[in-house]
């Protein structure tokens, strides 16, 4: 038994803990053990590695303490917590984490580079949050073995989406390499994750969050149909590949029947007033727009559907300008639902393009 747990006795034989002989690290070990015994989670991974080692060694050396010592240590720890008015991260990495989203990406990148610290957190969580298109660049630029580890660490559905975007021979090589990942050690997986995350940190911050095709598509969503068609035709002449990407980013009223699921349609009537929907019904002339109207009416309650039809008849003829404005209101509501994650829009097929 170590000197840290030696008990002294005095008076009538009541055990008295020698608090003065306990080091702060020993007291910390007592507090950690107490918290663990109570079933609480202690995020010790945030401590420097040398402190984690020392704490583990102390827990392994110590045997037991009396109840009075435990109460005294916990009371002292509680008093120290109560006396703390404000705590700070303690290092530049912690400060950057606390200010994430509060300072510009350029400033954060500069500070991280000057301090020589990587972005903290689990690198695999950062990688799993990336879009499939960005993960695809990692797969094509790394070795098959590294790609196999990366795919193994992804969520099953995302891994399936990623493999489906790859050429058949590449996907086959990666899946075969996954069968040989049993011998990969946790340290190797961590090093791979850190290496891939370091590539993200090395990328210069971007001024725009969305892809160019998505930004152009968002603008054309609410442009007049004639203007949209003219611009897409011009883009076809300049860059056909970019024009196709823009088309995939566009979501207009004509796409509702093909890209919305029937179960999500009632949410439109929650966010769009009935007068606007009646204008849409009355003003829809093109076949694709009429399909969208029928798709909406057939997937809401019969009572509401009949009411909207009657209201549209009462409105009479609606000008093309008012009809287009009403359709844009519906599209804007659907895009808001999709952006919030409340609904999921289906990707356009080649036939729709």
Phi, psi and omega in degrees: 000137182283166178296336181297333184251010177292132182257143175252150179237144179211165176060235185276013177097008177289127181294132179237124182283137178280077183304326183293341182264357179273127176284165179296326179292323177294319177296321178297319178298321179296315180297316180297314180299320179298314181295319179297320179295331179281355177088009180275158179269131180246113182284069183289345180294344179282347179282153173302152186299323181295325177289323176299320180294312181298319180296316179297318179296319178298316179297328179285331183277322185287148183251296179201160174227160180281166184297323181296319178296316180300313180298321181294318180294316180295321179296317178297319179296319180296320179296320179294321177297317181295331183278348180283123179270323183201138178242152182238161183303322176097343176207169184294326179296315178294321178296318178296323178294319180293327183264010181301124182087348180262334175246162184294154179297326180295316180295316180298317180295320180295314180296319180295321180292317181293324181275348180069035179243146177270164177294126186284168182110169180290118181299329182289330175293321178295317181292322180294335180279351181286151175293159183301322181299322179287323178295328180298326179293326177294315182299318184282341182259345181258169178292162180299323181295316178295318178299322179296319177295317181297314179296324179295331182274350181278160171300145186304314182294322180289322177298321179294318178298319181295313181297327181291341180271351184268154173302149186305318182291324178293315179299321180294319179296320181292314180296325177292320179295332177296332180290347181249021181266004181299327184273359181289129183275157176302324179298319180295319178297319179295318180296320178296315179299317179294322180295317179292320179294326178298327177294325176294318181295331183282345181288137177293144180297145182260143180288330182242136182283321183269159177292154179306317181297325179291322180291318178294318179299320179297323178291315182291339177307321187249016173275160176297149185302319181295319178296318180298315181295320180296316181293320179294323177296318178295321178295324177302322181287326182277312184205096185297322180297316179294322179298322178294320177296321178296317180300322179291336180273346182278136174226109180245178180301327181294342182269355187302312185295331184269333189244353175260151174267147186302325184292340181271348186301316181304337180292338177294316183292343177283327186255349180241131182290159186292328179297320178295318179295324178295321177297322178298315181297317183287328187264355181287118182244314181298150182301318181295322178291321178296323176299319179297319178298311181296325178297319179293311184295328182279352182241019171239175183297149182298323180298313181292321179299313179297321180297319180292323178296317179296319180296321180293325177293323179292328180292328183076210182290138178244135181295150178305323180296315179292323180295317180294322178296319179295318178296321177296326177296318178296315180298318180298320179294320179294317179297322178296319178296320179291319180295327179279352180086005182287330174228164178235122177275139179287145176291142179292145176269167178299328180294323179291322181297000000 
